[in-house]
Structure formats: structure tokens, C-alpha cells
Amino acid sequence: MALLALGDLEGARWHVERMLGRYLARRSHIIRFQYDQRLLARSYHSLILGLQGFADQAIHGVECNLVDARASDHPVSLSSALSWACPVAFLVGDLTLAERYVRALMDRSTRHTLELRNLVGGCFGGVLLIKRGEVGAGLELLRSAFARVPQDSLSLLYTLFLAEIADALGRDGNAAEGLSIIDETLARSERDEERWCVAELLRIKGELILRESEPQAASTAEQHFLQSLDWARRQGALSWELRTSTSLARLQHDQGRIAEARSLLQPVYDRFSESFETADLKTAKTYLDSWR
């Protein structure tokens, strides 16, 4: 998990796969650590696979994990597994699956009075509304639930929710506040060395800058997109690289740099070997087809 937080996806995957290959689950481990360690490790494994561009494998892992989590009859472990299933579903853009996970998380956390997990479900419920175009209502729900979350209590999810809030503010016509939040989040990530999603934070910052329409906005945004690409490539985060390549290629296209846009996006798209029905890949394919 430490390597994942640092952005070392390959190292994190190696260690989690080694652990899963050797681990012997015992009930006493749940008592000692509060969670089923195998279920928790598999949750991280699915997130890593999703970030590396293996969305089909990531979702398959999530679904298998949830079957085992329900069979374990341990509410805290199941709620934890659902908490990590949600970001994987959003990462691949499957909103139907995300809604199922959010509903299950809210149901379990309410039934067993797991307040923190209930707040996580509320945050993801807000994200779901935003992704479906109900930006105002989703942002209100997300910020309301997030405001009650103790600072730094959600590990990697805390940063992810800040990113979603900043992005939604831009979509809701308040790019200036979004930029303020994303700058604070980037500073926090640098301070804590939590770099697993710094590429996405930089991409969101670039998009927010474009929404402000200030002089030199395009060149400033492009610099942030290029920094994002550098981080994504060094970390092997192919999913983040695709998102940023799409953002940058769209900017280049709007500036009339059509050949440059296609030569940037096509090689990234071609590196995927699965998951061609995910939202980001379908968006990239639509752009590429229209730029022929």
C-alpha cells in the first residue's frame, strides 16, 4: 500500500501478488487487523490493475472479491471491499456498476452503523450524480459528506475526493475555487509524498485553467498536461496517461494542430490490450475517428 501511495504501481503490484500467493487467511487476523487482509489486498490489486490500463481484469477482480466478502459474513471487511470497488468502477466509467456498489455500501454501512463507510458512500453517491450530469446536486452531496470526514482518515480516497470536488467545481462554473482546491491538494500530495494520482491532479488543473479562459490559458494548461503525462509515464499509469493525452490532444486539435493531436493520442490508445468499452477509451476512439 505504501508503494501504491508513492505511485510505484509495478512495485506495489509485485508485493501484493506475492502476498496473495502466500497468504493463509485466519479468523484471528480479522480480529487483529479489523479487516480480512486478503480481501483488502485484492481491493488494492484491482485498483492497481485499473490504473495500469487493465480495466477488464480490475473489474473481474472486484466482482470476485465481493463474492468472497459477502460469503465471509464480516460487515467491516465487506464495507471496505465496497469502498474500494467504487473508485475502480468510476475509473473504468461503468456508472451502472458504480451505482450498484454505492447502494450496497450505503445499505451495509447503515445497517451496521459504520459511520465512516457511510460517509464514503455519500461521497461516491455525489460523484455518481456528477458523472451523470447532475453536477450541482452531486457537488452538494459530495461536499456535504466530505465535510464530515475526519482529515486524512480515508487514506488514498481522501485525495481522490478532493480531486473530484475540484473537477466538479469547474464543471459547475466555479473554476477559480476548483483551482484553489487542486493547488492545495497538489501541495498536500507533495508534502505527504502521496503521488499515486498526481497525474490526474495535474490534468484536472489544466482543465480548470482552460475553463477560466484567461490570457495564456492554453499554453499554461498545456504545460500542466505535459507534466501530467510525465508522471503517468514514469509510474506506468496507462489509464491516467490516456486521460491526459485525450485532454491535451483535444486542446491541440482546437488550436488547429490536428496531426500533432492524432500522433499524441493514437500510440497511447494502441497500447491498450483490453477494456475497449470503457468510457475513456471510447472517448479517445471517437476523437481519433473524427480526426482522420
C-alpha positions in Angstrom: 0.0 0.0 0.0 2.9 2.4 0.7 4.3 1.8 -2.8 0.9 2.3 -4.3 0.6 5.7 -2.4 4.0 6.6 -3.7 3.0 5.9 -7.3 5.2 2.8 -7.7 2.4 0.7 -9.3 4.7 -2.1 -10.6 6.4 -2.5 -7.2 3.0 -2.4 -5.4 1.6 -5.0 -7.7 4.6 -7.3 -7.3 4.3 -7.2 -3.5 0.5 -7.6 -3.4 0.6 -10.6 -5.8 3.4 -12.1 -3.7 1.4 -11.6 -0.5 -1.8 -13.1 -2.1 0.2 -16.1 -3.4 1.4 -17.0 0.1 -1.2 -15.7 2.5 -3.2 -18.2 4.7 -6.3 -16.5 5.9 -7.3 -16.9 9.5 -10.1 -15.6 11.5 -7.7 -14.3 14.1 -6.2 -12.0 11.5 -9.5 -10.2 11.2 -9.7 -9.8 14.9 -6.1 -8.4 15.0 -6.3 -6.1 11.9 -10.0 -5.3 11.8 -10.3 -6.3 8.2 -9.8 -9.5 6.2 -6.3 -8.9 4.9 -6.8 -11.0 1.8 -9.9 -9.1 0.7 -8.2 -5.8 1.4 -5.1 -6.8 -0.6 -7.3 -7.9 -3.5 -9.0 -4.5 -3.4 -5.7 -2.7 -3.9 -4.7 -5.2 -6.6 -7.8 -4.3 -8.6 -7.1 -0.6 -8.3 -3.5 -1.1 -9.4 -4.7 -3.1 -12.4 -7.2 -0.4 -13.3 -4.6 2.3 -13.1 -2.2 0.2 -15.3 -4.9 0.0 -18.0 -6.3 -3.5 -17.3 -9.9 -2.5 -16.7 -11.4 -5.9 -17.5 -9.1 -7.7 -15.1 -9.7 -5.0 -12.5 -13.5 -5.3 -12.6 -13.3 -9.1 -12.6 -11.1 -8.9 -9.5 -13.6 -6.6 -7.8 -16.5 -8.9 -8.6 -14.7 -12.0 -7.3 -13.6 -10.1 -4.2 -17.1 -9.0 -3.4 -18.5 -12.6 -3.7 -15.9 -13.7 -1.2 -16.5 -10.7 1.0 -20.2 -11.4 1.2 -19.5 -15.1 2.0 -17.2 -14.1 4.8 -20.1 -12.5 6.7 -17.9 -9.8 8.1 -19.6 -6.4 7.7 -16.5 -4.3 8.1 -14.5 -6.2 5.5 -17.4 -6.2 3.1 -17.9 -2.4 3.5 -14.2 -1.9 3.0 -14.2 -4.0 -0.2 -17.2 -2.0 -1.5 -15.4 1.3 -0.7 -12.6 0.2 -3.0 -14.9 -1.2 -5.6 -16.4 2.2 -6.2 -13.3 4.0 -7.4 -12.5 1.1 -9.8 -15.9 1.3 -11.3 -15.6 5.1 -11.7 -12.1 4.7 -13.2 -13.4 2.5 -16.0 -16.5 4.6 -16.4 -19.1 2.0 -15.6 -21.7 4.1 -13.9 -24.3 1.2 -13.7 -21.8 -0.9 -11.7 -20.7 2.2 -9.7 -24.4 2.7 -8.7 -24.7 -0.9 -7.6 -21.6 -0.6 -5.4 -22.6 2.7 -3.9 -26.1 1.4 -3.0 -24.6 -1.7 -1.4 -22.1 0.3 0.5 -24.8 2.7 1.9 -27.0 -0.3 2.8 -24.3 -2.2 4.6 -22.8 0.8 6.4 -26.2 2.0 7.5 -27.3 -1.5 8.7 -24.2 -2.0 10.8 -23.7 1.7 11.9 -20.4 2.1 10.1 -20.4 5.9 10.1 -17.1 6.5 8.2 -18.0 4.0 5.5 -21.5 5.6 5.2 -19.7 8.9 4.6 -17.6 7.3 1.9 -20.8 6.0 0.3 -22.3 9.5 0.4 -19.2 10.9 -1.3 -19.3 8.4 -4.0 -23.1 9.0 -4.4 -22.2 12.6 -5.1 -19.6 11.6 -7.6 -22.1 9.3 -9.3 -24.6 12.2 -9.8 -21.8 14.4 -11.1 -20.7 11.8 -13.7 -24.4 11.5 -14.8 -24.6 15.2 -15.5 -26.3 16.3 -12.3 -23.3 18.4 -11.3 -25.0 20.9 -8.9 -26.8 18.2 -6.9 -23.8 15.9 -7.0 -21.4 18.5 -5.8 -23.7 19.5 -2.9 -23.9 15.8 -1.8 -20.2 15.2 -2.2 -19.1 18.3 -0.3 -21.7 17.7 2.5 -20.5 14.1 3.1 -16.8 15.0 2.7 -17.1 17.9 5.2 -17.9 15.3 7.9 -14.9 13.0 7.0 -12.1 13.4 9.6 -9.0 14.7 7.8 -6.6 12.1 6.4 -8.9 9.3 7.7 -9.6 7.7 4.3 -6.1 7.1 3.1 -5.9 7.3 -0.7 -9.6 8.1 -1.0 -9.3 11.5 0.7 -7.1 12.8 -2.1 -9.4 11.3 -4.7 -12.5 13.1 -3.3 -10.6 16.4 -3.3 -9.8 15.9 -7.0 -13.5 15.1 -7.7 -14.7 18.3 -5.9 -12.2 20.5 -7.8 -13.2 19.0 -11.1 -16.9 19.3 -10.4 -16.5 23.0 -9.3 -15.0 23.6 -12.8 -17.9 21.9 -14.4 -20.3 24.0 -12.3 -18.8 27.3 -13.4 -16.5 27.9 -10.4 -13.1 27.2 -11.8 -11.4 29.6 -9.5 -12.4 27.7 -6.4 -11.6 24.5 -8.1 -8.1 25.7 -8.8 -7.7 26.8 -5.2 -8.6 23.2 -4.0 -6.5 21.5 -6.6 -3.4 23.6 -5.7 -3.9 22.7 -2.0 -4.3 19.0 -2.9 -1.1 19.1 -5.0 0.7 20.7 -2.1 -0.7 18.1 0.2 0.4 15.3 -2.1 3.9 16.7 -2.3 4.1 17.1 1.4 3.0 13.6 2.1 4.6 12.0 -1.0 1.2 10.7 -2.0 1.8 10.6 -5.7 -0.4 7.8 -7.0 -2.9 10.2 -8.6 -0.7 13.3 -9.1 -1.0 12.9 -12.9 -4.8 13.2 -12.6 -4.5 16.2 -10.3 -2.3 18.0 -12.8 -4.7 17.1 -15.7 -7.6 18.5 -13.7 -5.6 21.6 -13.0 -5.0 22.0 -16.8 -8.7 21.6 -17.5 -9.6 24.2 -14.8 -7.2 26.7 -16.2 -8.8 26.3 -19.7 -12.2 26.9 -18.1 -11.1 30.2 -16.7 -10.3 31.5 -20.3 -7.5 33.8 -19.0 -4.8 35.1 -21.3 -2.2 32.4 -22.0 -4.6 29.8 -20.5 -3.9 27.4 -23.4 -0.1 27.4 -23.0 -0.3 27.2 -19.2 -2.8 24.3 -19.4 -0.6 22.5 -21.9 2.4 22.7 -19.5 0.3 21.1 -16.8 -0.8 18.4 -19.3 2.8 17.7 -20.2 3.8 17.4 -16.5 0.8 15.0 -16.0 2.0 12.9 -18.9 5.5 12.7 -17.5 4.2 11.5 -14.1 1.8 9.0 -15.7 4.5 7.5 -18.0 7.1 7.2 -15.2 4.5 5.4 -13.0 3.2 3.2 -15.7 -0.3 4.6 -15.0 -1.7 4.0 -18.5 -5.2 5.0 -17.6 -4.1 8.4 -16.3 -1.9 8.7 -19.4 -4.9 8.1 -21.7 -7.0 10.7 -19.9 -4.3 13.4 -20.1 -3.4 12.5 -23.7 -7.1 13.0 -24.6 -7.2 16.4 -22.8 -4.0 17.6 -24.5 -4.9 16.2 -27.9 -8.3 18.0 -27.7 -6.5 21.2 -26.9 -4.1 20.7 -29.8 -7.0 20.0 -32.2 -8.8 23.1 -31.1 -5.7 25.1 -32.0 -5.5 23.5 -35.4 -2.7 21.2 -34.6 -4.6 18.2 -35.8 -1.8 15.9 -36.9 0.0 16.6 -33.6 -3.1 15.7 -31.7 -3.5 12.4 -33.5 0.1 11.5 -33.2 -0.1 12.0 -29.5 -3.3 10.1 -28.8 -3.1 7.2 -31.2 0.0 5.5 -29.7 -1.4 5.7 -26.2 -4.7 4.2 -27.4 -2.8 1.4 -29.3 -1.0 0.3 -26.1 -4.3 -1.0 -24.6 -4.9 -4.7 -25.0 -8.3 -4.9 -23.4 -11.1 -2.8 -21.9 -12.1 -1.1 -25.2 -15.7 -0.5 -23.9 -14.5 1.7 -21.0 -15.6 5.4 -21.1 -12.1 6.9 -21.6 -11.2 4.5 -24.4 -14.5 5.1 -26.2 -14.0 8.9 -25.9 -10.4 8.6 -27.3 -11.7 6.4 -30.2 -14.4 8.9 -31.0 -11.8 11.7 -31.3 -9.4 9.6 -33.3 -12.1 8.6 -35.8 -13.2 12.2 -36.2 -9.7 13.4 -36.9 -9.0 11.1 -39.8 
